[in-house]
Structure formats: C-alpha cells, structure tokens
C-alpha cells in the first residue's frame, strides 16, 4: 500500500476487546479508546491490543480461542461477502481478493490442483505472530464450517510456528490434524469441497457487498491487483488479457504471474466478471443480442454457450424466466 498507514477494521479489533470481556480482563483505556466504531484502527494500535491481551491471559492458545469465537460480522463487508457467495470455492476466492478490507498485516493466496485446494496465509506483522496466525486460521475453519452448514471437512492445517502448549488441543478444537513448524500457514481440503454450496448464498447481496468492499479498498488506498483487473474487465468487457495488462503497465505474461501470486488467473477473473455482467444486464431487461455485443462476444452463439456454462440454461431462457417470475 502506497501513501497510507496500515489499518484494520474496528470490527476485528473489537473481537479482541470482546474476548477480554469474556475473560474478565480490563485492557488499558489509552488503547481501547482508540477503537472507535466506524473508524479504521491503526495496525500499531492492533499490535498493542494483541500484546496486552496475550500478556493478560497468559494462555498459549489465546489466539486459537479468539479465532474460534470470531463471527462473520467481525470481518466487516468481506465476511458477509464471503458467506453470500454461491460456493465455498467462490467464497475463498473472494477472501483472497478482499482480505485487506479486514486489515493489513497479512496476505492470502489460494491454489488448486487435481486433488487439493490450499488456502495459505503469509503474516507481515511482527507482534504476537503465532497467536495471530492461530486466530486467522482458526477463524477460517470456523466460518467455512458455518457457511456450509457444517458440511466443510478440511483435511489438514499447516502452521509455520511451533506448537503452543499441547498440540493435541489444536486437533481437538479444530477437528483435524495440525502440523507445526511447516514451510507455510496453509489450510488444505479435498478439491470437491470447493463445490459445497453456502447456506447464505445470495447473488444480489453478494454483488452489492462487492461494491461496498471495492469502495472500502479504494478509500484506504489498497486495491489488489485482482481487484484492478476485475474493475477493468467490468468497464471494458471486450478487452483481452494483453489490453488489460497494457493498462496496468505490465506484459500479459507478467500479469498472469502476478495474479498467480494471489492464487487467481486472468481467465478466472474475466469469466467471473462477464458472468456477473451478463446476469445484471439480462435482469435489467436488455436483450440477448445487446448483452452479447456489450460483453464483446463475436457472435450470439458463443455468448449462449458461455452463459449456459455459467447458469446451466440459455440466456434466452434465463431472461424468459425473469419475466415469468420463475
């Protein structure tokens, strides 16, 4: 982030204050009064919150407990966006893109191969790193379980730090094997888990929350590369990878490498935005021909094939269903 100081949403900072309250701990007024509703909290203040809280509780599993108690609302609009997506895979991709809404200090990436989905987290802070990583990874397990109606079955959690206290306690609380002193912090699950539907899926709410999250990222001067690519595709749906890359002053190949660092690809982002635009335009009453041209398809048949892949029905039938109230 350029020209701005790192911050976190006040809602995430409140998670620590609430944890202290549950334990009957009073934190310093000069710290707590800096957590103001509606105002982002400087990361330096969050550092002090973590330090003072961990010193007061003197519990090696303090971070784990905070993570397991975390609610969707503590993650601001990014949390609501995650759980309003259609599938777990889409929700995790949204988390990678919009994590800075929650706060600076760490970065997510997602990768997928023939067997596994891996969601990794790289912390960038220096204060109470192990406790905060515990909180982040535990919150992912909890929220993914809640969002899928407890259908989520993660396979293993890798943590880069040594075991804090009794390693068995991690497995008991998280319900999965935990490996310590790993090369990275990574939650892994079988690939088919990505297809799990989310119980709070709501496409209209999801799209609205994306707009709010985009606004938040812009207001704090932090828009991820994937966010910039998504914006350009929405504004210029007929642009291909090379044209978008040129606008961002990089080559197409370099753009792919940079997006891969975020666990995404240009193809995935472009497909997602075209899909979203197509449904929005059809819902607004635009004809199939107009939408096809607006999205830059060479012919209507090509658009119809793509739309059928996205929605499972032809665009004409989708539009007809809207008008008939199906």
Order of alpha helices (4+ residues) and beta strands (2+ residues): beta-alpha-alpha-beta-alpha-alpha-alpha-alpha-beta-beta-alpha-beta-alpha-beta-beta-alpha-alpha-alpha-alpha-alpha-alpha-alpha-alpha
